């Protein structure tokens, strides 16, 4: 039974790693669709989101089966519950990439972003994708050290996000209210994505090591 | 063992009901602090949020204990997992009320909202609080019928939220970009709160009846 538990837990971890790749690719494409007003890419992200939802449902079913058949206790139980939480956060990350893609589609062929704020989104997008890819690496390599940089990357996204507000609040913002509304929501989507990525990565460390790394008081909305 | 399971599940449900009341009150106060620029109320919501976090941790511990000691299967297992998800969503609802209160505090003594959009927030706040209170009622009365109106209430919040965007995007919006940014984020906080409330109420129906009501494709970020 212990053997079966570990085989099943490994399969569950593999599926969570695959979900991390899915949502990393979704955010990569969504960011490109946003920066380059690429409608095809936006459509791809939008139609691919159902796959992320399916993957989450499958992870949950695996976790349910594991709980029902193996009735794990103590750390093993917490590990399975961490996997369920991780699957939920990964699905949300997919939803946030979807929101970015929908914004790109809504304004197409106009670009959503005024030129002045494009670099901020390019950078937030890059870090967000990197965070999701690190999650996959933590699982594949079980190298917890690789995940150490996660929090500082997330802090970087928070800094950019905050800076974006000072740009928006500047009395000289010349791009109008509609653009400001888009930028506000998009900034929030990236900030939430990065935050979820950190929480997923931490839960993954728990799934592969059985130990939870120290938790900051991350916003978790 | 079945007896112990049901007693413990009932205690867990009671605690989730208490959390629903906490987050309903938080949103009620946060909305009043927003509408009346009431700093004291805002501070109260901000300092009370730690209690919601504690309540969530306690619910999770109860659920863990239930899983570890009773090893429920089939519907019983899904019920406990539904309770864990519900506790997570309730904590997020508390966070969203906290964000509203922080916005009120940030702009104090200035009002955050231009007069033109105050009625929208008054209404969204009222429905949001009502949704959270319905969740409590579902548990207390086990009256699933009472929860039937949830989805239409949530649709109402979505309608107001959408309408808010048409107000913002109007070329005549005379209140400047900073107010538009605040209104955009606040609108999103209410929309997310209502959405989480519906998902919690549905999970509660599952917790008290063992049956999941039909799920729409609610946004779930």
Contacts between the chains, C-beta under 8 A, distances in Angstrom:
chain1	res1	chain2	res2	distance
A	64	B	77	6.5
A	64	B	78	7.0
A	64	B	81	7.2
A	67	B	67	6.8
A	67	B	77	5.9
A	67	B	81	7.9
A	68	B	73	4.5
A	68	B	74	7.0
A	68	B	77	5.6
A	71	B	71	3.8
A	73	B	68	4.5
A	74	B	68	7.0
A	77	B	64	6.5
A	77	B	67	5.9
A	77	B	68	5.6
A	78	B	64	7.0
A	81	B	64	7.2
A	81	B	67	8.0
A	81	B	84	7.0
A	84	B	81	6.9
A	84	B	84	7.7
A	85	B	88	7.4
A	88	B	85	7.5
A	88	B	88	7.7
A	91	B	220	7.4
A	92	B	220	6.5
A	92	B	221	5.4
A	95	B	219	6.8
A	95	B	220	6.4
A	95	B	221	5.0
A	96	B	221	5.9
A	99	B	221	7.2
A	165	B	181	7.1
A	168	B	177	6.2
A	168	B	178	7.6
A	168	B	181	5.5
A	169	B	177	7.1
A	169	B	178	5.1
A	169	B	181	7.0
A	173	B	177	5.1
A	176	B	177	8.0
A	177	B	168	6.2
A	177	B	169	7.1
A	177	B	173	5.1
A	177	B	176	8.0
A	177	B	177	5.9
A	177	B	180	4.6
A	178	B	168	7.6
A	178	B	169	5.0
A	180	B	177	4.6
A	180	B	180	5.5
A	180	B	181	5.9
A	180	B	184	7.8
A	181	B	165	7.1
A	181	B	168	5.5
A	181	B	169	6.9
A	181	B	180	5.9
A	181	B	181	7.6
A	181	B	184	4.9
A	184	B	180	7.8
A	184	B	181	4.9
A	184	B	184	4.6
A	184	B	185	6.2
A	185	B	184	6.2
A	185	B	188	6.8
A	188	B	185	6.8
A	188	B	188	6.9
A	192	B	221	6.6
A	219	B	95	6.8
A	220	B	91	7.4
A	220	B	92	6.5
A	220	B	95	6.4
A	221	B	92	5.4
A	221	B	95	5.0
A	221	B	96	5.9
A	221	B	99	7.2
A	221	B	189	8.0
A	221	B	192	6.5
